Amino acid sequence: MDSENNFFEKVYKVVLQIPWGKVTTYGAIAKHIGSAQSSRMVGWALNKAFNKEYFIPAHRVVNRKGLLTGKNHFGGTNTMKELLESEGIKFNENQIINLEQYFWDPNIELF
């Protein structure tokens, strides 16, 4: 497996752990997989997530301000927002209200 595919698979494993009704950020994922400066590459991985044979809940990944920067990859400009709203997440336009309320940090182990 080449290094890009390995990186992408690490991203997918983290994204698959995001609980329903929660979101995380590109940066939090990058930090978790040991590549803190690779937020954009996390986004590239998620752009390719739609070609996977299994569902990757990429709609649960937003930028550090809670903006839906990946929304154009969901077949329509409102699909990402609609998916998140169906999970109870509140918005003002395309920004999550009270991001900290919905934020899931993959870097914190819960026991």
N, C-alpha and C positions, 0 to 999 in steps of 0.2 A: 504494500500500500504506500503510495507516495505521501510526502509530508502534508500536502494540501488536503488530501482525502482524510488523513489521520486527524488533522486539525478540525476539519468539518465534522467528523464523527464525534470528536470530543464535545464540540458545540451542541450537537444533536442530543447527546446523552444528558447534558445539563438542561437543555430546554424541555426534554421529556419529563424532568423532575419538577418543573414549575407547577405548583398546585392550581387547581381551578380557582378562579377569582383573584389570582395574584399575577403580578408582572415582575419582570426583572429588566436590567439594562444590558446593552451590548458590552459596556465596560465591566460590569459585574461578572459577566460570563467570561470575558477575556482574562480578567484577574484570576478567576477560579481555575481556569485551565492552564495557568502559569505563563500567560502571554499578555500581561496588563496593557501593553501598547497596541494591541491588535483589535480594538473595537470595530474598526471598519471591516476587518476580515471576518469577524463574527457576522456582520451584516451580509457579507458576500455568501457566507455559508448558508444563512437563512434564505437568501434569494434562491439557492439551489435546493432548498428543503422540499420544494413542491414536486421535485422529480424523484423523491424517495418512495419506496414501496410501502412505507408505513407513515402514519400521520405524525408530523412534527408541529406542535402548537406554537408556531412562529409568531402568531398574533399576540402572544404574551411577552414579547420583547420590544421595549421602547427605548428612546434615547434617555439620557441622564436627567432631562427636564420633564419627562413624561409625555413627550410628543410622539405622535404616530408617524415616525419617519419612514417606516417600511410599508405604509398603507397601499402604495401603488402596486405592490406585488400580490395583491389579494383579488385580482380580477375585477376590481371596482374600487372606487375611492373610499367607500364607506364600509366595506366588508370587515376590515380589521376592527374598526370602531364598533360595529354591530356585534361582532363576536365577543368583544370585551364587555360591552354593555349587557349582553345576555348572561355574563358571569357576574354582574352586579357592579361593575366598575363605572364610576361617574366621570363625566367630561365637561369641559368648557371648550367648545369648538373641537379641536383635535389634540387637546392636552388633558391629561388625567388630572382631576381635582384631588388634592391631598395624596400625591404619589406615595408618600411614606406609609399611608394606610394600606395600600395594596402591594407595596414592594416586598418581594421575596429575595433574600440575599443568599445566593448559593455558597457563599464563603463562610456562612455560619452553620456549624453543625448543631443539630438539635438532638438531644438525648432523651 
